[in-house]
């Protein structure tokens, strides 16, 4: 019996590559079906975040499964998938580290656990989570909780959004009087908005494709909501534009920003793009007065904050190792020559 993990992440592929393999929520059921159709594969879970796209699977032959997964992902993206891979017990250890935030760009981040839970739920709804997958992911959730409660790994910035706010502080100093435009009203935008609030930002405008969601988030943070078709008008007054949407194609482009920048005089516009695939066209960084940062450019700030938590990593790894042993004991107790269905 075996478990396979295959994927790409922020350590193995640049943002321009990762965004080609990103899987939107509405695409997940079809992809899960394709993955399960690979010969010998009995179950699959797909995890897609701004920093990784990973497949966790149970099946008969890891080598054959890996070839099938690479073919499917390469076909979707139009380029060869540069996959890393792990099998039992390394795949188990890898998932436990991912769920605990130890494999993230921001070590100890808390967002990833919710993303892993949603990936597992999507597979359960699609019928691709086998008994082995159920046991594996439920165990991963317990590991993540243990790591959070028994160590100080979550000290300091613990999300991409909070790192983005640290970047804003490095650029502007006091954030109290800044005006911020948030494009997107999902979980990342909400966490970023709350981080901004905690640093004193009082003026925030939220724009989202679903206006009701923008209005709801704006009400929670004391901001203002605008319709998505008018976000560029709000950008004219913003000091910082933070974007995290599921837009199909580039949203923040030179064509959109050119009229915005004309009336700003010498006021710069800082664009922080937290979306994968990216919302902002990299070409806007060449525009006068526009300064663009994406999720990869936040890695240096994340690395600086890691020093605070580095001494806790060893404790986390020790906890995870004990849980890997416990899961492997359960797996070996099944005495089934085939991967669990």
N, C-alpha and C positions, 0 to 999 in steps of 0.2 A: 504494500500500500504506500502511496506517495502523494505529496502535495507539491505543486509547481507554482512558482511566482515568476512572471516575466514582465519587463517594462522598461520605461525610460524615466529619468528624473532630472532635477536641476544639477546634479553632479555629472551626469553622463551626456546631457544634450542641452544646447543653448535654447533660449526662449523661441527663436525662430523655427527650431525643429520641433520643440514640444507642442507649440500651438497647432502644428499640422496634424498631430495625433490626438489632440484634445477631443473628448467625447461629450457632447451635449446631453443633458438628461433625457431628452426625447429620442435620442439615438441609441440609448443604452439597451432597451429591450431587444432590438434587432441585432445589435452586436453580440449580446449574450447568446442569442439563438445561434448565430454564426459560429461562435466559439464552441458551443456545446456540440455542434455538428462535426467538429474535428474528430476523426476516428480515435476511439478509445477514451475520449473525454466524457466524464459523467457529470461534472458540475463546474460552474465558473462564476466568479465575481469580478466586476470591473470597477476600479477606483480611478477617477479622473479628477485632478485638482490643478491649480495653477503651477504646481511644481512636479507633478508626476502623472503618468498614465500606467497603471499596473493591472495585470490579470492574475488572479489567484484561481487555481483549478485543481480538481481531482480527476484522475484518469488512469489509463493502463500503462501508457508509455510516455515518460517525460520528454524524450527526444522527439518523438513524433508530434506530441502536442505542441512543443516549442516551434517546430517547423510550421505547423498549421497556424499558430497564433501570429508568427512573423508574416506569413503570406496574407492573412486577413488584414492585419494592421497596415502593411505596406500597400495593399490594394486600396484601402480607404484613404490613405494619405498621399498616394502617388509617388512616394519615395521609399527606399529600403528602410525598414524599421531597425534602428540600432539597439536591439534589446539586450539588457542584462538578464540573467536568470538564476534562480536558486531552486533546489529541490529539498526534500525533507532531510535533515531538520532545519536547514538554513532558511527555507521559505517560511517556516513557522516563526523562527527568530526574527526574520525581516519584518513580517507583519506586526509582531508584538512591538518592535522598535518604531515602526511607522505609526501605529495607533497611539503610542506613548509620546510622540513628538520628538524622538531622538534621531530620526532620519530626515527631519525637516530643515528648510533653509534657516528658520528661526528655531533653534533647539529649545524644546519644551513647549512649543506652540500648542494652543488648546483647540484651535479650529479643526485640526486634522481628525480628531476623534469623531466629531459630528459628521465629517465627510466619509469616514470609514463606515459609520453606522448607516448612512444613506445608501452607500454602495451595497452593503449587505442587504438592506431592505429591498432595494431594486432587484437584486438577484432572487430574493425570496418570493417577491411578487411575480417575477418572470418564471419561477419554477426551476431555476438553475442552481439553487443552493442545496447541495446534498447534505446528508447527515454529517459527513465529515466537515463540510464547509460551515454548517450551523455550529458544530462544536468548536471549530477553529476560531470563528469570529466572536462567539460568545466568550471564549477564553481570552481573546485579545482585548475585549472591553474590560474584563476584570483586571488584566495586566495594566492597562492604561490608568484605571482608577487607583490601583495600588501604587503606581509610580507617582501619580499626582499627590496622593495623600501621605505617602511615606518618605518623600524627598522634597527638596526645595528647587526642583528643576524648572518650575514655572515662575521663578523670581525674574523680574525685569520684563522687557517687551516679549509678549508671547503670541504675537500674530503678525502677519504681513501688514495689516492695517496699523498696528501700533508702531511698527518700524517706520511706516510711511509718515506717521505723525512725528516721530523723532527726527526724521529727515526735515520736515517742515520747520521744526524748532531750530535745527542747525542752520537753516537758511535764513529764517526771519527773526529768531530770538523769541520775543514775546508774541504769542499768537492771539492775544485778546481782541485786537481790533481788526483782525484779518477777516476777509469774506471768502467763504469756501463754497464751491459748487460740487455737489455729489451727483454723478451720473450713475444710475443704478440704485436700487433700494433693497438688494438682497442681504445675505448674512454678512458678507465682507464689508459692504457699505455701512451697515448698521454698526458693526464693531468699530469701524474707522470713525464714524460719527461720534460714538460714545468716547473714544480715545481723544478726539478733538475737544469734546465738551470738557473732559477732565483736565485739559490743558488750557481752558479758559476761552475757547472760541465761542462767540455768541451769535455770529451771523452765518447761517448755513442754508443753502437752497438745495432742494432735492428734486431731481428729474428722473422719471422712470417711464418705460413704455406703458406700464399700467399705472395710470394717474392715481388710482385709489391707493396703491401700495406706496407711492411717493408721498401722498397726503398723510398716510398712517405714520410713516417714519418721521416726516416733518413734525407732526404733532407730538411725537414721543420726545424729540430732541429740541423742541421749541424753535423749529426752523420754518421755512416756507416751501411749498411745493409748486412746481410749474409743469406744464405739459411738455412732453418729450420733444415735440416739434419746435419748441422755443428755447431749448437749452442754450443755444449760441447767444441769444440775447442776454441771458443771465451771465454768460461767460464774460461779457463786456465789463462787468463790475467786479468779477472775482479776482482774488489774488492767487488762489490755488484751485485747480480743477482736478478732482479725484474720480477716476472712472473705473467701474467694475460692473460691466453688463454682459449679457449673452448675445450681443449684437452680431448679426451675420455680416461680416466684413468690417472694414475700418469705419469708425464713427467720428473720431476727431482727426480731421485732415487739414492740409494747408488751405484748401478751398473754403472750408468752414471757418478757419481761424483768421484768414486774411482780413475780412471785414471787421472782425472783433478787434484785431490788433491796431487797426488804423486809428481808432478813436481813443486809444489808451495812453498816448503820449509816450513817456519813458517808463511807464509802469510795466514790469515784467509779468508774465503769466507762467506759473509753475504747474506743469501737468504731471500727475502721478497716475500711471496706468497699472492697475492691479488685475486686469483681465487677461485671461488666456483662453482662446486666442486674443491677441491684443486689440484694444479699442482704438488706440492711437497709431496713426501712421508715423513711423520713425522719421519721416521727412520733416515733421513739424519742428524737430530739434534744430533744423537749419534755418528756421525763421527768426528774424530779428526780435528779441525780447521774449522768446518762448524757450523754456527749459523743460526737457522731458526726462522722466525717470520711469523705468518699468520694473517688473518684479526681479529681474536679474541684477539691476543696478542697486537694489536694496540689500544685496548680499553682504557688502562691505560693512554696512551699519549693523546688520545681524551678527556678523562675525565679531564686531567690537563688543556687543552685548553678551556674547557667549562666555566671555571671561567670568562674568558674574556667576554663571551656572556650571562652569566646567567641572568644578570639584564635586558636583552632584551626579555627573554622568556615570562615574564608576559604580555608585550605589544603584543607579537605575539599571545598569547592565547586569549587575549581580541579581537583582530582583527578576529581571526578564529571563535570565538563564535558568533560575529555579522553576519558572513557569514553563519554559520550553521543555524541561525535563518532565514535568507533570503531564503536559499534553502528549509527549512522546510515549509515556507509559500507557496512557489511554489508547493511543493509536495502535500500539503494538499488541494491546490486549484483545483487539478485534479478531486476530488470527484469520484474516481473510486474504487469500493470495491476490485478489483483485482490489483495485481502489474502490473505496466505499461508495455505494450508490445511494 
